[in-house]
Amino acid sequence: MLPLEADAVVTDPPYGMDWNTDHSRFTQGQNGTGGKHTRVDKRIEGDAEDFDPTHLLKYERVIIWGMQHFPNRLQRGSVLVWVKKYPDAYGTFLSDADLAWMKGGCGVYVSKVMHPAKHQSEKCHPTQKPVPLMAWCIEKTKLPKGSTILVPYMGSGTTGLAAIRLGMNFIGIERDAAHYKTSCDRIAHELDGALL
Ligand SMILES: C[S@@+](CC[C@H](N)C(=O)[O-])C[C@H]1O[C@@H](n2cnc3c(N)ncnc32)[C@H](O)[C@@H]1O
């Protein structure tokens, strides 16, 4: 579908990890937390292949999560860090943090947004990011309200929700029909709330 006109690309693509999304295999998996049963066994579309961000790099403002998986395909830029865990849990299980590449500059910026473990019942995508984290990313573009954020690899629509909350327009693209429907439902719900 690309290229499409937009002021910025903010995206969380498949990382190329072939990630097993059955979180119930972990003792602290989402099925063990007492939250809503949202187990998703299906692998993420496109995750079995290496991700190549080249088609996104021509946009003026670009933020791409998962940069540690494809650093050889990126130019010098800034790094956004999401520390997902509370300090006591550093080094215990899986990654402590995730990294995004931002086009331009060479700074390293850390988000204070924590993993919303207490909101597990709201989880509707196996690799869902918190809305405040994606809002922080959009704010990093320093674009004014009414700008258009392009969100390829939309997943469950998290970045769309963040864009709406910040008064931005957005274009979302998602290949998986079930995730696309989840996005549409979440966005419709968000817009209903905004119109109240
Ligand atoms: C890491 S997930 C994004 C999760 C999102 N941040 C969220 O909070 O829900 C990446 C998404 O990209 C989708 N995807 C993979 N290949 C795609 C493609 N070629 N075009 C559009 N979407 C694609 C997958 O189905 C998956 O939902």
The ligand as an SDF file (V2000), in Angstrom:
LIG
                    3D

 27 29  0  0  0  0  0  0  0  0999 V2000
    4.3930   -6.1230   16.4280 C   0  0  0  0  0  0  0  0  0  0  0  0
    2.7640   -6.2030   15.8200 S   0  0  0  0  0  0  0  0  0  0  0  0
    2.1310   -4.5800   16.2110 C   0  0  0  0  0  0  0  0  0  0  0  0
    1.4570   -4.5240   17.5500 C   0  0  0  0  0  0  0  0  0  0  0  0
    0.9620   -3.1380   17.9140 C   0  0  0  0  0  0  0  0  0  0  0  0
    2.0460   -2.2900   18.3570 N   0  0  0  0  0  0  0  0  0  0  0  0
   -0.0970   -3.1730   19.0070 C   0  0  0  0  0  0  0  0  0  0  0  0
    0.0520   -2.4930   20.0300 O   0  0  0  0  0  0  0  0  0  0  0  0
   -1.0840   -3.8830   18.8320 O   0  0  0  0  0  0  0  0  0  0  0  0
    3.0270   -6.1340   14.0990 C   0  0  0  0  0  0  0  0  0  0  0  0
    1.7610   -6.3050   13.2490 C   0  0  0  0  0  0  0  0  0  0  0  0
    2.1230   -6.1940   11.8550 O   0  0  0  0  0  0  0  0  0  0  0  0
    1.2190   -6.9880   11.1020 C   0  0  0  0  0  0  0  0  0  0  0  0
    1.8340   -7.2090    9.7900 N   0  0  0  0  0  0  0  0  0  0  0  0
    2.8240   -8.0640    9.4590 C   0  0  0  0  0  0  0  0  0  0  0  0
    3.1420   -7.9290    8.1610 N   0  0  0  0  0  0  0  0  0  0  0  0
    2.3560   -6.9650    7.6560 C   0  0  0  0  0  0  0  0  0  0  0  0
    2.2560   -6.3400    6.3820 C   0  0  0  0  0  0  0  0  0  0  0  0
    3.0260   -6.7110    5.3560 N   0  0  0  0  0  0  0  0  0  0  0  0
    1.3680   -5.3420    6.2170 N   0  0  0  0  0  0  0  0  0  0  0  0
    0.5730   -4.9470    7.2450 C   0  0  0  0  0  0  0  0  0  0  0  0
    0.6160   -5.4910    8.4870 N   0  0  0  0  0  0  0  0  0  0  0  0
    1.5080   -6.4800    8.6850 C   0  0  0  0  0  0  0  0  0  0  0  0
    1.0490   -8.2400   11.9590 C   0  0  0  0  0  0  0  0  0  0  0  0
   -0.1470   -8.9070   11.6440 O   0  0  0  0  0  0  0  0  0  0  0  0
    1.0490   -7.6540   13.3840 C   0  0  0  0  0  0  0  0  0  0  0  0
   -0.2720   -7.4500   13.8610 O   0  0  0  0  0  0  0  0  0  0  0  0
  1  2  1  0
  2  3  1  0
  2 10  1  0
  3  4  1  0
  4  5  1  0
  5  6  1  0
  5  7  1  0
  7  8  2  0
  7  9  1  0
 10 11  1  0
 11 12  1  0
 11 26  1  0
 12 13  1  0
 13 14  1  0
 13 24  1  0
 14 15  1  0
 14 23  1  0
 15 16  2  0
 16 17  1  0
 17 18  1  0
 17 23  2  0
 18 19  1  0
 18 20  2  0
 20 21  1  0
 21 22  2  0
 22 23  1  0
 24 25  1  0
 24 26  1  0
 26 27  1  0
M  CHG  2   2   1   9  -1
M  END
$$$$
